[in-house]
Amino acid sequence: MLLLENIRETQAFLEEKGMVKPEFGLILGSGLGELAEEIENAIILDYADIPHWGQSHVVGHAGKLVYGDLSGRKVLALQGRFHFYEGNPMETVTFPVRVMKALGCHSVVVTNAAGGINYGPGTLMLINDHINFTGTNPLIGANLDEFGPRFPDMSNAYTKDYQEVAHHVAKDLGIDLKEGVYLGCSGPTYETPAEIRAFKTLGADAVGMSTVPEVIIAAHSGLKVLGISAITNHAAGFQEELNHEEVVEVTQKIKGNFKGLIKAILAVL
Ligand code: HPA
């Protein structure tokens, strides 16, 4: 199957570049990519140079794959992810997670900037579950049996043990880590106030345009998942207007806590 061949080709390419046996995949969302700059003994590749890899065009996304040591762990970090709203097929959006699994990662840390439904700007929210509101599913199509089952269980997509560790670590650092459900839309529009009222009723605490596809693929292949949202704004209807500049600006303010938290969590996972 073509997808499988592509995964193997990219895996072989990255291994040949020295990106061998990473333990943790890190997917760094809007404005959060700076964490990758702290990776030691780094091997860095431009997305453009990696076979079968997508391209990242959003402001605040660097488009680099960084391998190396962070908090004593071997990590493979995506500085910028691929969004569905850019016109990427879901296969491209989730391809890096497939490759992380193929390279030997046992876990992924997924991060994003999100609108707060029950939390305000500046909050770090541990994702304990999600609602897939993208209108599709990245596993539609022939199943990759080598990776996981046709009908994967999503009951424990976000690893419980990791959530406990995250709370302990946050407490030690004096970070007020909240917890909740992330609802993923396709974007690129922000939501309408009516949609946000509906999502609140559905049980969502935060809303965004990413993460859900990657976590579905991770869960399918048995990767453990830790998810963290940086809440950058009140979701539509709870504040005057929404814009990307504000998202970038608030992310700048919380990235210090964000980086500290992820590094400290990685040290104990
Ligand atoms: N909605 C969707 N995605 C987002 C938001 C939002 O309010 N803020 C940051 N990403």
py3Dmol code that shows the C-alpha trace and the ligand (Angstrom):
import py3Dmol

protein = """\
ATOM      1  CA  MET A   1       0.000   0.000   0.000  1.00  0.00           C
ATOM      2  CA  LEU A   2       1.296   3.431  -0.948  1.00  0.00           C
ATOM      3  CA  LEU A   3       0.885   5.058   2.488  1.00  0.00           C
ATOM      4  CA  LEU A   4       2.825   2.268   4.140  1.00  0.00           C
ATOM      5  CA  GLU A   5       5.579   2.489   1.529  1.00  0.00           C
ATOM      6  CA  ASN A   6       5.817   6.238   2.062  1.00  0.00           C
ATOM      7  CA  ILE A   7       6.038   5.823   5.852  1.00  0.00           C
ATOM      8  CA  ARG A   8       8.847   3.273   5.466  1.00  0.00           C
ATOM      9  CA  GLU A   9      10.706   5.471   2.987  1.00  0.00           C
ATOM     10  CA  THR A  10      10.536   8.509   5.265  1.00  0.00           C
ATOM     11  CA  GLN A  11      11.509   6.379   8.263  1.00  0.00           C
ATOM     12  CA  ALA A  12      14.572   5.081   6.413  1.00  0.00           C
ATOM     13  CA  PHE A  13      15.487   8.620   5.289  1.00  0.00           C
ATOM     14  CA  LEU A  14      15.300  10.007   8.838  1.00  0.00           C
ATOM     15  CA  GLU A  15      17.203   7.080  10.325  1.00  0.00           C
ATOM     16  CA  GLU A  16      19.890   7.611   7.740  1.00  0.00           C
ATOM     17  CA  LYS A  17      20.119  11.242   8.932  1.00  0.00           C
ATOM     18  CA  GLY A  18      20.712   9.974  12.467  1.00  0.00           C
ATOM     19  CA  MET A  19      17.192  10.320  13.845  1.00  0.00           C
ATOM     20  CA  VAL A  20      17.255   6.884  15.417  1.00  0.00           C
ATOM     21  CA  LYS A  21      15.035   5.459  18.133  1.00  0.00           C
ATOM     22  CA  PRO A  22      13.278   8.568  19.467  1.00  0.00           C
ATOM     23  CA  GLU A  23      11.162   7.889  22.572  1.00  0.00           C
ATOM     24  CA  PHE A  24       8.848  10.890  22.493  1.00  0.00           C
ATOM     25  CA  GLY A  25       7.314  12.696  19.556  1.00  0.00           C
ATOM     26  CA  LEU A  26       6.598  16.353  20.300  1.00  0.00           C
ATOM     27  CA  ILE A  27       4.052  18.247  18.230  1.00  0.00           C
ATOM     28  CA  LEU A  28       4.491  21.919  18.963  1.00  0.00           C
ATOM     29  CA  GLY A  29       1.588  24.180  18.086  1.00  0.00           C
ATOM     30  CA  SER A  30       1.304  27.855  17.122  1.00  0.00           C
ATOM     31  CA  GLY A  31       4.008  29.899  18.833  1.00  0.00           C
ATOM     32  CA  LEU A  32       5.085  26.946  20.982  1.00  0.00           C
ATOM     33  CA  GLY A  33       7.827  25.712  18.662  1.00  0.00           C
ATOM     34  CA  GLU A  34      10.538  27.501  20.628  1.00  0.00           C
ATOM     35  CA  LEU A  35      10.792  24.491  22.907  1.00  0.00           C
ATOM     36  CA  ALA A  36      12.589  22.702  20.079  1.00  0.00           C
ATOM     37  CA  GLU A  37      15.413  25.257  20.359  1.00  0.00           C
ATOM     38  CA  GLU A  38      16.291  23.751  23.735  1.00  0.00           C
ATOM     39  CA  ILE A  39      16.900  20.301  22.292  1.00  0.00           C
ATOM     40  CA  GLU A  40      20.545  19.302  22.743  1.00  0.00           C
ATOM     41  CA  ASN A  41      22.753  17.419  20.276  1.00  0.00           C
ATOM     42  CA  ALA A  42      20.157  18.457  17.724  1.00  0.00           C
ATOM     43  CA  ILE A  43      19.784  17.158  14.202  1.00  0.00           C
ATOM     44  CA  ILE A  44      17.556  19.603  12.316  1.00  0.00           C
ATOM     45  CA  LEU A  45      15.823  19.098   8.978  1.00  0.00           C
ATOM     46  CA  ASP A  46      13.668  21.491   6.956  1.00  0.00           C
ATOM     47  CA  TYR A  47      10.303  19.996   6.136  1.00  0.00           C
ATOM     48  CA  ALA A  48      10.989  20.758   2.476  1.00  0.00           C
ATOM     49  CA  ASP A  49      13.892  18.289   2.495  1.00  0.00           C
ATOM     50  CA  ILE A  50      11.966  15.327   3.932  1.00  0.00           C
ATOM     51  CA  PRO A  51      10.302  12.913   1.490  1.00  0.00           C
ATOM     52  CA  HIS A  52       6.484  12.634   1.646  1.00  0.00           C
ATOM     53  CA  TRP A  53       6.403  15.354   4.315  1.00  0.00           C
ATOM     54  CA  GLY A  54       3.884  18.208   4.196  1.00  0.00           C
ATOM     55  CA  GLN A  55       4.660  21.901   4.251  1.00  0.00           C
ATOM     56  CA  SER A  56       3.778  24.404   6.956  1.00  0.00           C
ATOM     57  CA  HIS A  57       2.729  27.929   6.036  1.00  0.00           C
ATOM     58  CA  VAL A  58       1.127  29.441   9.143  1.00  0.00           C
ATOM     59  CA  VAL A  59       2.692  32.447  10.887  1.00  0.00           C
ATOM     60  CA  GLY A  60       4.427  31.251  14.050  1.00  0.00           C
ATOM     61  CA  HIS A  61       5.249  27.826  12.601  1.00  0.00           C
ATOM     62  CA  ALA A  62       8.857  27.195  11.682  1.00  0.00           C
ATOM     63  CA  GLY A  63       8.588  24.061   9.540  1.00  0.00           C
ATOM     64  CA  LYS A  64      11.502  22.142  11.012  1.00  0.00           C
ATOM     65  CA  LEU A  65      11.918  18.647  12.346  1.00  0.00           C
ATOM     66  CA  VAL A  66      14.273  18.550  15.330  1.00  0.00           C
ATOM     67  CA  TYR A  67      15.741  15.395  16.854  1.00  0.00           C
ATOM     68  CA  GLY A  68      17.877  15.220  19.972  1.00  0.00           C
ATOM     69  CA  ASP A  69      17.916  15.219  23.774  1.00  0.00           C
ATOM     70  CA  LEU A  70      15.456  17.080  25.959  1.00  0.00           C
ATOM     71  CA  SER A  71      15.290  16.465  29.709  1.00  0.00           C
ATOM     72  CA  GLY A  72      17.362  13.332  29.208  1.00  0.00           C
ATOM     73  CA  ARG A  73      14.916  11.882  26.660  1.00  0.00           C
ATOM     74  CA  LYS A  74      15.373  11.235  22.977  1.00  0.00           C
ATOM     75  CA  VAL A  75      12.763  13.385  21.292  1.00  0.00           C
ATOM     76  CA  LEU A  76      11.610  14.102  17.758  1.00  0.00           C
ATOM     77  CA  ALA A  77       9.928  17.491  17.625  1.00  0.00           C
ATOM     78  CA  LEU A  78       7.700  19.018  14.974  1.00  0.00           C
ATOM     79  CA  GLN A  79       8.205  22.776  14.924  1.00  0.00           C
ATOM     80  CA  GLY A  80       4.922  23.492  13.210  1.00  0.00           C
ATOM     81  CA  ARG A  81       2.267  20.977  12.257  1.00  0.00           C
ATOM     82  CA  PHE A  82       0.117  20.448   9.166  1.00  0.00           C
ATOM     83  CA  HIS A  83      -3.421  21.701   9.379  1.00  0.00           C
ATOM     84  CA  PHE A  84      -6.467  20.358   7.609  1.00  0.00           C
ATOM     85  CA  TYR A  85      -7.605  23.935   6.861  1.00  0.00           C
ATOM     86  CA  GLU A  86      -4.495  24.502   4.744  1.00  0.00           C
ATOM     87  CA  GLY A  87      -5.931  21.996   2.297  1.00  0.00           C
ATOM     88  CA  ASN A  88      -3.753  19.127   3.430  1.00  0.00           C
ATOM     89  CA  PRO A  89      -5.369  15.719   3.218  1.00  0.00           C
ATOM     90  CA  MET A  90      -5.705  14.028   6.625  1.00  0.00           C
ATOM     91  CA  GLU A  91      -3.006  11.602   5.508  1.00  0.00           C
ATOM     92  CA  THR A  92      -0.538  14.503   5.349  1.00  0.00           C
ATOM     93  CA  VAL A  93      -1.782  16.055   8.595  1.00  0.00           C
ATOM     94  CA  THR A  94      -1.133  12.816  10.470  1.00  0.00           C
ATOM     95  CA  PHE A  95       1.866  11.481   8.515  1.00  0.00           C
ATOM     96  CA  PRO A  96       4.411  12.667  11.125  1.00  0.00           C
ATOM     97  CA  VAL A  97       2.643  10.653  13.838  1.00  0.00           C
ATOM     98  CA  ARG A  98       2.819   7.548  11.653  1.00  0.00           C
ATOM     99  CA  VAL A  99       6.521   8.136  11.157  1.00  0.00           C
ATOM    100  CA  MET A 100       7.081   8.749  14.887  1.00  0.00           C
ATOM    101  CA  LYS A 101       5.540   5.365  15.560  1.00  0.00           C
ATOM    102  CA  ALA A 102       7.583   3.713  12.803  1.00  0.00           C
ATOM    103  CA  LEU A 103      10.799   5.192  14.231  1.00  0.00           C
ATOM    104  CA  GLY A 104      10.035   3.640  17.603  1.00  0.00           C
ATOM    105  CA  CYS A 105       8.417   6.409  19.664  1.00  0.00           C
ATOM    106  CA  HIS A 106       6.267   5.053  22.484  1.00  0.00           C
ATOM    107  CA  SER A 107       4.607   8.382  23.248  1.00  0.00           C
ATOM    108  CA  VAL A 108       3.609  11.701  21.757  1.00  0.00           C
ATOM    109  CA  VAL A 109       3.162  15.061  23.413  1.00  0.00           C
ATOM    110  CA  VAL A 110       0.656  17.149  21.461  1.00  0.00           C
ATOM    111  CA  THR A 111       0.245  20.838  22.083  1.00  0.00           C
ATOM    112  CA  ASN A 112      -1.846  23.608  20.626  1.00  0.00           C
ATOM    113  CA  ALA A 113      -3.174  27.104  21.015  1.00  0.00           C
ATOM    114  CA  ALA A 114      -6.901  26.983  21.736  1.00  0.00           C
ATOM    115  CA  GLY A 115      -9.898  29.155  22.470  1.00  0.00           C
ATOM    116  CA  GLY A 116     -11.204  28.874  26.009  1.00  0.00           C
ATOM    117  CA  ILE A 117     -14.832  27.932  26.591  1.00  0.00           C
ATOM    118  CA  ASN A 118     -14.576  27.298  30.318  1.00  0.00           C
ATOM    119  CA  TYR A 119     -11.109  28.803  30.803  1.00  0.00           C
ATOM    120  CA  GLY A 120      -9.607  32.215  30.116  1.00  0.00           C
ATOM    121  CA  PRO A 121      -6.556  33.405  28.164  1.00  0.00           C
ATOM    122  CA  GLY A 122      -3.228  32.439  29.718  1.00  0.00           C
ATOM    123  CA  THR A 123      -4.478  29.099  31.058  1.00  0.00           C
ATOM    124  CA  LEU A 124      -2.603  25.873  30.424  1.00  0.00           C
ATOM    125  CA  MET A 125      -5.127  23.050  30.041  1.00  0.00           C
ATOM    126  CA  LEU A 126      -4.292  19.373  30.203  1.00  0.00           C
ATOM    127  CA  ILE A 127      -6.428  17.612  27.585  1.00  0.00           C
ATOM    128  CA  ASN A 128      -8.226  14.655  29.173  1.00  0.00           C
ATOM    129  CA  ASP A 129     -10.443  13.844  26.188  1.00  0.00           C
ATOM    130  CA  HIS A 130     -11.554  15.268  22.860  1.00  0.00           C
ATOM    131  CA  ILE A 131     -14.560  15.705  20.613  1.00  0.00           C
ATOM    132  CA  ASN A 132     -13.895  15.177  16.926  1.00  0.00           C
ATOM    133  CA  PHE A 133     -15.826  17.957  15.181  1.00  0.00           C
ATOM    134  CA  THR A 134     -13.596  18.104  12.098  1.00  0.00           C
ATOM    135  CA  GLY A 135     -16.294  16.456  10.010  1.00  0.00           C
ATOM    136  CA  THR A 136     -14.026  13.589   9.028  1.00  0.00           C
ATOM    137  CA  ASN A 137     -11.703  10.974  10.488  1.00  0.00           C
ATOM    138  CA  PRO A 138      -8.060  10.431   9.534  1.00  0.00           C
ATOM    139  CA  LEU A 139      -8.513   6.648   9.660  1.00  0.00           C
ATOM    140  CA  ILE A 140     -11.073   6.620   6.837  1.00  0.00           C
ATOM    141  CA  GLY A 141      -9.724   4.401   4.067  1.00  0.00           C
ATOM    142  CA  ALA A 142      -7.869   1.104   4.067  1.00  0.00           C
ATOM    143  CA  ASN A 143      -6.682   0.202   7.548  1.00  0.00           C
ATOM    144  CA  LEU A 144      -2.952  -0.094   8.213  1.00  0.00           C
ATOM    145  CA  ASP A 145      -3.145  -3.405  10.090  1.00  0.00           C
ATOM    146  CA  GLU A 146       0.564  -3.172  10.937  1.00  0.00           C
ATOM    147  CA  PHE A 147      -0.240  -0.090  13.019  1.00  0.00           C
ATOM    148  CA  GLY A 148      -3.549  -0.914  14.660  1.00  0.00           C
ATOM    149  CA  PRO A 149      -7.098  -2.256  14.411  1.00  0.00           C
ATOM    150  CA  ARG A 150      -9.892  -1.244  12.035  1.00  0.00           C
ATOM    151  CA  PHE A 151     -12.092  -0.035  14.893  1.00  0.00           C
ATOM    152  CA  PRO A 152      -9.785   1.444  17.520  1.00  0.00           C
ATOM    153  CA  ASP A 153     -10.949   2.071  21.068  1.00  0.00           C
ATOM    154  CA  MET A 154     -10.757   5.761  21.954  1.00  0.00           C
ATOM    155  CA  SER A 155     -11.710   5.350  25.635  1.00  0.00           C
ATOM    156  CA  ASN A 156      -8.164   6.019  26.831  1.00  0.00           C
ATOM    157  CA  ALA A 157      -6.702   8.058  23.977  1.00  0.00           C
ATOM    158  CA  TYR A 158      -5.161  10.454  26.512  1.00  0.00           C
ATOM    159  CA  THR A 159      -2.978   8.370  28.821  1.00  0.00           C
ATOM    160  CA  LYS A 160      -4.221   8.502  32.423  1.00  0.00           C
ATOM    161  CA  ASP A 161      -0.808   7.972  34.045  1.00  0.00           C
ATOM    162  CA  TYR A 162       0.637  10.849  32.061  1.00  0.00           C
ATOM    163  CA  GLN A 163      -2.168  13.131  33.238  1.00  0.00           C
ATOM    164  CA  GLU A 164      -1.379  12.304  36.854  1.00  0.00           C
ATOM    165  CA  VAL A 165       2.297  12.998  36.284  1.00  0.00           C
ATOM    166  CA  ALA A 166       1.452  16.309  34.602  1.00  0.00           C
ATOM    167  CA  HIS A 167      -0.639  17.438  37.570  1.00  0.00           C
ATOM    168  CA  HIS A 168       2.064  16.491  40.078  1.00  0.00           C
ATOM    169  CA  VAL A 169       4.766  18.248  38.091  1.00  0.00           C
ATOM    170  CA  ALA A 170       2.619  21.375  37.588  1.00  0.00           C
ATOM    171  CA  LYS A 171       1.960  21.532  41.329  1.00  0.00           C
ATOM    172  CA  ASP A 172       5.688  21.286  42.081  1.00  0.00           C
ATOM    173  CA  LEU A 173       6.363  24.119  39.633  1.00  0.00           C
ATOM    174  CA  GLY A 174       3.540  26.267  41.012  1.00  0.00           C
ATOM    175  CA  ILE A 175       1.696  26.193  37.676  1.00  0.00           C
ATOM    176  CA  ASP A 176      -2.096  26.201  37.867  1.00  0.00           C
ATOM    177  CA  LEU A 177      -2.718  23.438  35.315  1.00  0.00           C
ATOM    178  CA  LYS A 178      -6.402  23.070  34.431  1.00  0.00           C
ATOM    179  CA  GLU A 179      -7.920  20.037  32.767  1.00  0.00           C
ATOM    180  CA  GLY A 180     -10.640  19.486  30.204  1.00  0.00           C
ATOM    181  CA  VAL A 181     -12.067  18.409  26.881  1.00  0.00           C
ATOM    182  CA  TYR A 182     -10.679  19.783  23.610  1.00  0.00           C
ATOM    183  CA  LEU A 183     -13.088  20.082  20.708  1.00  0.00           C
ATOM    184  CA  GLY A 184     -11.370  20.034  17.320  1.00  0.00           C
ATOM    185  CA  CYS A 185     -12.913  21.844  14.320  1.00  0.00           C
ATOM    186  CA  SER A 186     -11.568  22.051  10.790  1.00  0.00           C
ATOM    187  CA  GLY A 187     -11.145  25.847  10.753  1.00  0.00           C
ATOM    188  CA  PRO A 188     -10.010  28.149   9.230  1.00  0.00           C
ATOM    189  CA  THR A 189     -12.870  30.306  10.503  1.00  0.00           C
ATOM    190  CA  TYR A 190     -13.040  30.863  14.193  1.00  0.00           C
ATOM    191  CA  GLU A 191     -16.329  29.617  15.555  1.00  0.00           C
ATOM    192  CA  THR A 192     -19.564  31.591  15.735  1.00  0.00           C
ATOM    193  CA  PRO A 193     -20.937  32.473  19.169  1.00  0.00           C
ATOM    194  CA  ALA A 194     -23.808  30.032  18.533  1.00  0.00           C
ATOM    195  CA  GLU A 195     -21.344  27.244  17.789  1.00  0.00           C
ATOM    196  CA  ILE A 196     -19.488  27.972  21.004  1.00  0.00           C
ATOM    197  CA  ARG A 197     -22.726  27.863  23.009  1.00  0.00           C
ATOM    198  CA  ALA A 198     -23.464  24.505  21.364  1.00  0.00           C
ATOM    199  CA  PHE A 199     -19.951  23.191  22.080  1.00  0.00           C
ATOM    200  CA  LYS A 200     -20.262  24.226  25.714  1.00  0.00           C
ATOM    201  CA  THR A 201     -23.442  22.184  25.958  1.00  0.00           C
ATOM    202  CA  LEU A 202     -21.644  19.262  24.309  1.00  0.00           C
ATOM    203  CA  GLY A 203     -19.047  19.297  27.089  1.00  0.00           C
ATOM    204  CA  ALA A 204     -16.130  21.112  25.487  1.00  0.00           C
ATOM    205  CA  ASP A 205     -13.770  23.212  27.614  1.00  0.00           C
ATOM    206  CA  ALA A 206     -11.563  24.447  24.780  1.00  0.00           C
ATOM    207  CA  VAL A 207     -11.773  24.641  21.005  1.00  0.00           C
ATOM    208  CA  GLY A 208      -9.161  24.558  18.276  1.00  0.00           C
ATOM    209  CA  MET A 209      -8.237  23.558  14.721  1.00  0.00           C
ATOM    210  CA  SER A 210      -5.728  20.764  15.272  1.00  0.00           C
ATOM    211  CA  THR A 211      -4.648  17.909  17.557  1.00  0.00           C
ATOM    212  CA  VAL A 212      -7.691  15.639  17.151  1.00  0.00           C
ATOM    213  CA  PRO A 213      -6.465  13.998  13.899  1.00  0.00           C
ATOM    214  CA  GLU A 214      -2.980  13.404  15.321  1.00  0.00           C
ATOM    215  CA  VAL A 215      -4.355  11.921  18.541  1.00  0.00           C
ATOM    216  CA  ILE A 216      -6.679   9.577  16.634  1.00  0.00           C
ATOM    217  CA  ILE A 217      -3.697   8.259  14.658  1.00  0.00           C
ATOM    218  CA  ALA A 218      -1.615   8.002  17.836  1.00  0.00           C
ATOM    219  CA  ALA A 219      -4.350   6.075  19.649  1.00  0.00           C
ATOM    220  CA  HIS A 220      -4.782   3.760  16.669  1.00  0.00           C
ATOM    221  CA  SER A 221      -1.172   2.666  16.853  1.00  0.00           C
ATOM    222  CA  GLY A 222      -0.994   2.401  20.644  1.00  0.00           C
ATOM    223  CA  LEU A 223       1.097   5.506  21.229  1.00  0.00           C
ATOM    224  CA  LYS A 224       0.690   7.025  24.669  1.00  0.00           C
ATOM    225  CA  VAL A 225      -0.523  10.626  24.525  1.00  0.00           C
ATOM    226  CA  LEU A 226      -0.075  13.717  26.638  1.00  0.00           C
ATOM    227  CA  GLY A 227      -2.022  16.741  25.360  1.00  0.00           C
ATOM    228  CA  ILE A 228      -1.693  20.331  26.498  1.00  0.00           C
ATOM    229  CA  SER A 229      -3.612  23.368  25.260  1.00  0.00           C
ATOM    230  CA  ALA A 230      -2.414  26.907  25.734  1.00  0.00           C
ATOM    231  CA  ILE A 231      -5.625  28.923  26.004  1.00  0.00           C
ATOM    232  CA  THR A 232      -4.998  32.126  24.072  1.00  0.00           C
ATOM    233  CA  ASN A 233      -8.420  33.766  23.997  1.00  0.00           C
ATOM    234  CA  HIS A 234     -11.985  33.484  25.169  1.00  0.00           C
ATOM    235  CA  ALA A 235     -13.888  31.578  22.498  1.00  0.00           C
ATOM    236  CA  ALA A 236     -16.307  33.472  20.256  1.00  0.00           C
ATOM    237  CA  GLY A 237     -19.136  35.257  22.008  1.00  0.00           C
ATOM    238  CA  PHE A 238     -17.176  35.608  25.250  1.00  0.00           C
ATOM    239  CA  GLN A 239     -15.006  38.419  23.938  1.00  0.00           C
ATOM    240  CA  GLU A 240     -15.433  41.268  21.462  1.00  0.00           C
ATOM    241  CA  GLU A 241     -13.574  39.741  18.486  1.00  0.00           C
ATOM    242  CA  LEU A 242     -10.978  37.096  17.652  1.00  0.00           C
ATOM    243  CA  ASN A 243      -7.772  37.390  15.691  1.00  0.00           C
ATOM    244  CA  HIS A 244      -4.610  35.418  15.065  1.00  0.00           C
ATOM    245  CA  GLU A 245      -2.382  38.242  16.345  1.00  0.00           C
ATOM    246  CA  GLU A 246      -3.926  37.915  19.779  1.00  0.00           C
ATOM    247  CA  VAL A 247      -3.402  34.160  19.698  1.00  0.00           C
ATOM    248  CA  VAL A 248       0.296  34.699  18.915  1.00  0.00           C
ATOM    249  CA  GLU A 249       0.627  37.456  21.557  1.00  0.00           C
ATOM    250  CA  VAL A 250      -0.909  35.467  24.416  1.00  0.00           C
ATOM    251  CA  THR A 251       1.121  32.406  23.416  1.00  0.00           C
ATOM    252  CA  GLN A 252       4.255  34.542  23.828  1.00  0.00           C
ATOM    253  CA  LYS A 253       3.194  35.258  27.394  1.00  0.00           C
ATOM    254  CA  ILE A 254       2.542  31.675  28.454  1.00  0.00           C
ATOM    255  CA  LYS A 255       5.301  29.935  26.572  1.00  0.00           C
ATOM    256  CA  GLY A 256       7.700  30.220  29.523  1.00  0.00           C
ATOM    257  CA  ASN A 257       5.401  28.189  31.781  1.00  0.00           C
ATOM    258  CA  PHE A 258       4.569  25.917  28.870  1.00  0.00           C
ATOM    259  CA  LYS A 259       8.198  25.074  28.124  1.00  0.00           C
ATOM    260  CA  GLY A 260       9.042  24.587  31.796  1.00  0.00           C
ATOM    261  CA  LEU A 261       6.083  22.285  32.281  1.00  0.00           C
ATOM    262  CA  ILE A 262       6.777  20.071  29.266  1.00  0.00           C
ATOM    263  CA  LYS A 263      10.484  19.744  30.110  1.00  0.00           C
ATOM    264  CA  ALA A 264       9.736  18.846  33.721  1.00  0.00           C
ATOM    265  CA  ILE A 265       7.083  16.320  32.682  1.00  0.00           C
ATOM    266  CA  LEU A 266       9.417  14.698  30.130  1.00  0.00           C
ATOM    267  CA  ALA A 267      12.032  14.242  32.847  1.00  0.00           C
ATOM    268  CA  VAL A 268       9.705  11.996  34.847  1.00  0.00           C
ATOM    269  CA  LEU A 269       7.599  10.212  32.218  1.00  0.00           C
TER     270      LEU A 269
END
"""
ligand_1 = """\
10
HPA
N -10.936 28.833 18.058
C -10.302 27.917 17.280
N -8.992 27.786 17.270
C -8.266 28.586 18.052
C -8.862 29.551 18.869
C -10.275 29.684 18.871
O -10.874 30.514 19.565
N -7.858 30.190 19.522
C -6.707 29.617 19.112
N -6.943 28.646 18.217
"""
view = py3Dmol.view(width=600, height=400)
view.addModel(protein, "pdb")
view.setStyle({"model": 0}, {"cartoon": {"style": "trace"}})
view.addModel(ligand_1, "xyz")
view.setStyle({"model": 1}, {"stick": {}})
view.zoomTo()
view.show()
